[in-house]
Amino acid sequence: MTSLKVAGRVITRQGAGAYVTEKDAKSLHFEINRIDDIRSAMQILELRLGVEMQSAALAAQRRTPEALAEIARAFDHIENLDKNDAEVEARADFEFHLAIAKATRNPHFPRFLEAVMGEINFDLVLKHRQSGRSYNAYLKKINKEHAAILAAITQGDSKAARQALVAQSERKPKPLPCLAGRAGGNEADD
């Protein structure tokens, strides 16, 4: 009852009882402005990492055979890519992480990732385009990272799933000269 009062959903009057208010439930509206500088991209990367680390850990705990099959399908899709197209690669990478988010059985994880897909895609395309290695060597590295995440989730090891995702996140995009100058501001100002 106390939480309903605090939320403004119920009013109580001594001697008269408790009354439900007409106040609608608050909806969470999460919006990210278009990323046009490396600082914003790195901030989204930090947020994404936190969400995806928790997704991987929860997926390991809550996985179902169907969810594992979906993650494996997304992994196979990445493994079998044969085009040198950064956007196709980025989309496949996102689908892998989205399948993990769905495996948490918490609908807010995949909704969040879908809501910030454009910004995540920006980050992923940067990663894929900035790979100094040949395409095949780069995909082999990604596949190894994703295989470690998939194995940990399959084994139900939430700690290993989280660690595998952290290891993958170490492959961050480096500031592009054209964007680095626009980063502006000081981190301490935030």
Secondary structure, 3 states (H helix, E strand, C coil): CHHHHHCCCEEEECCCEEEECCCCCCCCCCCCCCCCCHHHHHHHHHHHHHHHHHHHHHHHHHCCHHHHHHHHHHHHHHHCCCCCCHHHHHHHHHHHHHHHHHHCCCCHHHHHHHHCHHHHHHHHHHHHHCCCCCHHHHHHHHHHHHHHHHHHHHCCCHHHHHHHHHHHHCCCCCCCHHHHCCCCCCHHHC
